[in-house]
Amino acid sequence: MLVVGTSCSGKSTFASRLAKAVEAPYVELDALFWLADWQERSADEFLEGVATATSGKTWVVDGNYRRRLEDLLWPTASGVVWLDYSFPLTFARALRRTLRRVATGERLYAGNFETFGRAFLSRESILWWVVQSHLANRVALGARRREDREKQAERRWWVFRHPREAEYWLREVESARAL
């Protein structure tokens, strides 16, 4: 199962809860991608790590990395949860999360942390990334969903436009312990 959406839409939190509910391994792509000092893992190492983490029968993966993992994850994904939230909602979440992380020094993947300069004064800013990628992600994921429908793919899609919808569905899954 893939959990996709724009950065800061809540994919990691949602996917970890979903994985627990369906008793499947949880795979956080950002944790496999980033090395210390915000260095990217090589393409081969990243693919190998993802392949190993998703080698079992079931898994829940969060993250986009669509172009890098198109051939690896999409053919075997039984379902896609798309957190398709509006830009204002997503950007507000990104801003709150970034401010919290800068203020607390919260450690992320490989010991990385967000600084004021990186968050607000850099082209590598997560806020700038949300601005740049929101529409592109929405267009690409919409096209992928249409393609699945046209091919009558067996992969099931759940699309949530607001966190309340996603939360309601997730609570149903948690209470049922099955999809």
C-alpha contacts under 8 A as a table, 3 or more apart, distances in Angstrom:
res1	aa1	res2	aa2	distance
1	M	58	T	7.59
1	M	59	W	6.09
1	M	60	V	4.76
1	M	61	V	6.30
1	M	77	A	5.16
1	M	78	S	5.57
1	M	79	G	4.78
1	M	80	V	5.70
1	M	81	V	7.55
2	L	60	V	5.86
2	L	61	V	4.98
2	L	62	D	6.03
2	L	63	G	7.89
2	L	77	A	6.46
2	L	79	G	6.29
2	L	80	V	4.70
2	L	81	V	6.14
3	V	11	K	6.03
3	V	14	F	7.84
3	V	15	A	6.15
3	V	60	V	7.24
3	V	61	V	6.04
3	V	62	D	4.71
3	V	63	G	6.58
3	V	80	V	5.84
3	V	81	V	4.72
3	V	82	W	5.98
3	V	83	L	7.48
4	V	11	K	6.42
4	V	62	D	6.15
4	V	63	G	5.63
4	V	64	N	5.71
4	V	80	V	7.17
4	V	81	V	6.20
4	V	82	W	4.94
4	V	83	L	6.24
5	G	9	S	6.22
5	G	11	K	6.84
5	G	63	G	7.42
5	G	64	N	6.88
5	G	82	W	5.56
5	G	83	L	4.94
5	G	84	D	5.84
5	G	85	Y	7.87
5	G	137	N	7.01
5	G	138	R	7.67
6	T	9	S	5.67
6	T	64	N	7.72
6	T	83	L	7.64
6	T	84	D	7.47
6	T	90	T	7.54
6	T	130	V	6.92
6	T	133	S	7.02
6	T	134	H	5.59
6	T	137	N	6.28
6	T	138	R	7.72
7	S	10	G	7.74
7	S	11	K	7.87
7	S	90	T	7.79
7	S	94	A	7.75
7	S	126	I	7.96
7	S	129	W	7.84
7	S	130	V	6.06
7	S	134	H	7.85
8	C	11	K	7.32
8	C	90	T	6.08
8	C	91	F	7.56
8	C	93	R	6.17
8	C	94	A	5.20
8	C	97	R	7.92
8	C	130	V	7.69
9	S	83	L	6.45
9	S	84	D	7.88
9	S	85	Y	6.86
9	S	90	T	5.55
9	S	93	R	7.19
9	S	94	A	7.95
10	G	13	T	5.59
10	G	14	F	6.06
10	G	83	L	7.69
11	K	14	F	5.16
11	K	15	A	5.78
11	K	62	D	5.75
11	K	63	G	6.78
11	K	83	L	7.23
12	S	15	A	5.15
12	S	16	S	6.03
12	S	28	E	6.81
12	S	62	D	5.79
12	S	63	G	7.55
13	T	16	S	5.42
13	T	17	R	6.39
14	F	17	R	5.34
14	F	18	L	6.13
14	F	170	L	7.86
15	A	18	L	4.92
15	A	19	A	5.97
15	A	26	Y	7.03
15	A	60	V	6.34
15	A	61	V	6.80
15	A	62	D	5.89
16	S	19	A	5.16
16	S	20	K	6.29
16	S	26	Y	5.86
16	S	60	V	7.74
17	R	20	K	5.18
17	R	21	A	6.16
17	R	170	L	7.88
18	L	21	A	5.00
18	L	22	V	6.20
18	L	60	V	7.35
18	L	170	L	6.77
18	L	173	V	7.58
18	L	174	E	7.37
19	A	22	V	5.32
19	A	23	E	5.66
19	A	24	A	4.90
19	A	25	P	6.07
19	A	26	Y	5.43
19	A	59	W	7.14
19	A	60	V	5.54
20	K	23	E	4.90
20	K	24	A	6.42
20	K	25	P	7.79
20	K	26	Y	7.78
21	A	24	A	7.90
21	A	173	V	6.62
21	A	174	E	4.85
21	A	177	R	5.38
21	A	178	A	7.33
22	V	173	V	7.69
22	V	174	E	7.56
22	V	177	R	5.54
22	V	178	A	5.61
22	V	179	L	7.41
24	A	58	T	5.76
24	A	59	W	5.04
24	A	60	V	6.48
25	P	58	T	7.12
25	P	59	W	4.90
25	P	60	V	6.21
26	Y	59	W	6.09
26	Y	60	V	5.00
26	Y	61	V	6.05
27	V	53	A	6.61
27	V	54	T	7.61
27	V	59	W	7.22
27	V	60	V	6.11
27	V	61	V	4.68
27	V	62	D	6.49
28	E	31	A	5.52
28	E	32	L	6.82
28	E	61	V	6.01
28	E	62	D	5.37
28	E	63	G	6.80
29	L	32	L	5.10
29	L	33	F	6.09
29	L	50	V	7.44
29	L	61	V	7.00
29	L	62	D	6.19
29	L	63	G	5.54
29	L	64	N	7.98
29	L	65	Y	7.86
30	D	33	F	4.97
30	D	34	W	6.03
30	D	63	G	6.93
30	D	109	Y	7.16
31	A	34	W	5.92
31	A	109	Y	5.09
31	A	110	A	7.37
32	L	41	R	7.82
32	L	46	F	6.42
32	L	49	G	6.54
32	L	50	V	7.16
33	F	40	E	5.99
33	F	41	R	5.36
33	F	46	F	5.87
34	W	38	W	5.92
34	W	39	Q	5.92
34	W	40	E	5.04
34	W	41	R	5.91
34	W	109	Y	6.35
34	W	110	A	6.75
35	L	38	W	5.80
35	L	39	Q	5.02
35	L	40	E	5.88
35	L	41	R	6.09
35	L	109	Y	7.20
35	L	110	A	5.41
36	A	39	Q	6.00
36	A	109	Y	7.69
36	A	110	A	4.99
36	A	111	G	6.19
36	A	112	N	5.94
37	D	111	G	7.98
37	D	112	N	6.01
38	W	112	N	6.42
41	R	45	E	6.30
41	R	46	F	5.90
42	S	45	E	5.25
42	S	46	F	6.06
43	A	46	F	5.14
43	A	47	L	6.13
43	A	68	R	7.94
44	D	47	L	5.20
44	D	48	E	6.06
45	E	48	E	5.07
45	E	49	G	6.07
46	F	49	G	5.14
46	F	50	V	6.19
47	L	50	V	5.16
47	L	51	A	5.97
47	L	69	L	7.36
48	E	51	A	5.07
48	E	52	T	6.13
49	G	52	T	5.21
49	G	53	A	6.15
50	V	53	A	5.04
50	V	54	T	6.07
51	A	54	T	5.26
51	A	55	S	5.84
51	A	72	L	7.26
52	T	55	S	5.22
53	A	56	G	7.59
54	T	57	K	7.85
54	T	58	T	7.54
54	T	59	W	6.13
56	G	59	W	6.98
65	Y	68	R	5.44
65	Y	69	L	6.05
66	R	69	L	5.42
66	R	70	E	5.45
67	R	70	E	5.38
68	R	71	D	7.97
69	L	72	L	5.13
69	L	73	L	5.87
69	L	74	W	7.55
70	E	73	L	6.05
70	E	74	W	5.63
70	E	75	P	7.91
71	D	74	W	6.26
71	D	75	P	6.57
72	L	75	P	6.72
72	L	76	T	7.67
73	L	76	T	5.75
73	L	77	A	6.05
74	W	77	A	5.19
77	A	80	V	7.25
77	A	155	R	6.77
78	S	154	E	7.27
78	S	155	R	4.81
78	S	156	R	6.50
79	G	155	R	4.91
79	G	156	R	4.49
79	G	157	W	5.66
79	G	158	W	7.84
80	V	155	R	7.31
80	V	156	R	6.27
80	V	157	W	4.80
80	V	158	W	6.25
81	V	157	W	5.95
81	V	158	W	4.82
81	V	159	V	6.00
81	V	160	F	7.73
82	W	157	W	7.39
82	W	158	W	6.15
82	W	159	V	4.78
82	W	160	F	6.23
83	L	159	V	6.25
83	L	160	F	5.20
83	L	161	R	6.44
83	L	162	H	7.62
83	L	163	P	7.81
83	L	166	A	7.46
84	D	138	R	7.12
84	D	159	V	6.51
84	D	160	F	5.68
84	D	161	R	4.92
84	D	162	H	7.40
85	Y	89	L	6.56
85	Y	90	T	6.33
85	Y	160	F	7.22
85	Y	161	R	4.80
85	Y	162	H	5.65
85	Y	163	P	7.64
86	S	89	L	5.41
86	S	90	T	6.17
86	S	161	R	7.20
86	S	162	H	7.92
87	F	90	T	5.10
87	F	91	F	5.85
87	F	134	H	6.65
88	P	91	F	5.22
88	P	92	A	6.02
89	L	92	A	5.21
89	L	93	R	6.27
90	T	93	R	5.12
90	T	94	A	6.16
90	T	130	V	7.80
91	F	94	A	4.89
91	F	95	L	6.10
91	F	127	L	7.15
91	F	130	V	6.66
91	F	131	V	7.51
92	A	95	L	5.13
92	A	96	R	6.21
93	R	96	R	5.21
93	R	97	R	6.01
94	A	97	R	5.19
94	A	98	T	5.92
94	A	126	I	7.49
94	A	127	L	6.31
94	A	130	V	7.62
95	L	98	T	5.14
95	L	99	L	6.06
95	L	127	L	6.78
96	R	99	L	5.25
96	R	100	R	6.16
97	R	100	R	5.13
97	R	101	R	6.11
98	T	101	R	5.08
98	T	102	V	6.04
98	T	114	E	7.34
98	T	119	A	6.93
98	T	126	I	7.86
98	T	127	L	7.97
99	L	102	V	5.22
99	L	103	A	6.04
100	R	103	A	5.17
100	R	104	T	6.03
101	R	104	T	5.25
101	R	105	G	5.50
101	R	106	E	5.13
101	R	113	F	7.40
101	R	114	E	6.22
102	V	105	G	5.36
102	V	106	E	7.28
102	V	113	F	7.65
102	V	114	E	5.43
102	V	115	T	5.36
102	V	116	F	6.03
102	V	119	A	7.90
105	G	113	F	6.13
105	G	114	E	6.93
105	G	115	T	7.75
106	E	113	F	6.06
106	E	114	E	7.68
107	R	111	G	5.35
107	R	112	N	5.63
107	R	113	F	4.99
108	L	111	G	5.49
108	L	112	N	5.05
108	L	113	F	5.70
109	Y	112	N	5.68
114	E	118	R	6.49
114	E	119	A	6.35
115	T	118	R	5.24
115	T	119	A	5.93
116	F	119	A	5.12
116	F	120	F	5.83
116	F	121	L	7.40
117	G	120	F	5.45
117	G	121	L	4.84
117	G	122	S	6.29
118	R	121	L	5.81
118	R	122	S	4.97
118	R	123	R	7.81
118	R	124	E	6.36
118	R	125	S	5.48
119	A	122	S	6.52
119	A	124	E	7.48
119	A	125	S	4.52
119	A	126	I	6.26
119	A	127	L	6.83
120	F	125	S	6.17
120	F	127	L	7.49
121	L	125	S	7.23
122	S	125	S	5.33
123	R	128	W	6.75
124	E	128	W	7.23
124	E	129	W	7.24
125	S	128	W	5.16
125	S	129	W	6.22
126	I	129	W	4.81
126	I	130	V	6.19
127	L	130	V	5.17
127	L	131	V	6.42
128	W	131	V	5.06
128	W	132	Q	6.16
129	W	132	Q	5.08
129	W	133	S	5.84
130	V	133	S	5.28
130	V	134	H	5.60
131	V	134	H	5.99
132	Q	135	L	7.41
132	Q	136	A	7.61
133	S	136	A	5.16
133	S	137	N	5.85
134	H	137	N	5.36
134	H	138	R	6.27
135	L	138	R	5.03
135	L	139	V	6.13
136	A	139	V	5.18
136	A	140	A	6.09
137	N	140	A	5.14
137	N	141	L	5.91
138	R	141	L	5.36
138	R	142	G	5.95
139	V	142	G	5.17
139	V	143	A	6.18
140	A	143	A	5.13
140	A	144	R	6.21
141	L	144	R	4.94
141	L	145	R	6.13
142	G	145	R	5.13
142	G	146	R	6.24
143	A	146	R	5.10
143	A	147	E	6.09
144	R	147	E	5.00
144	R	148	D	6.25
145	R	148	D	5.12
145	R	149	R	6.34
145	R	157	W	7.48
146	R	149	R	5.04
146	R	150	E	6.12
147	E	150	E	5.08
147	E	151	K	6.12
148	D	151	K	5.18
148	D	152	Q	5.82
148	D	153	A	5.00
148	D	155	R	7.33
149	R	152	Q	4.79
149	R	153	A	6.28
150	E	153	A	7.72
153	A	156	R	7.97
160	F	163	P	7.15
160	F	165	E	5.82
160	F	166	A	5.62
161	R	165	E	7.11
162	H	165	E	5.55
162	H	166	A	6.72
163	P	166	A	5.02
163	P	167	E	5.95
164	R	167	E	5.06
164	R	168	Y	6.08
165	E	168	Y	5.20
165	E	169	W	6.29
166	A	169	W	5.22
166	A	170	L	6.03
167	E	170	L	5.06
167	E	171	R	6.07
168	Y	171	R	5.26
168	Y	172	E	6.37
169	W	172	E	5.07
169	W	173	V	6.33
170	L	173	V	5.01
170	L	174	E	6.05
171	R	174	E	4.93
171	R	175	S	6.06
172	E	175	S	5.19
172	E	176	A	6.07
173	V	176	A	5.03
173	V	177	R	5.54
173	V	178	A	5.89
173	V	179	L	6.17
174	E	177	R	5.08
174	E	178	A	7.55
176	A	179	L	7.61
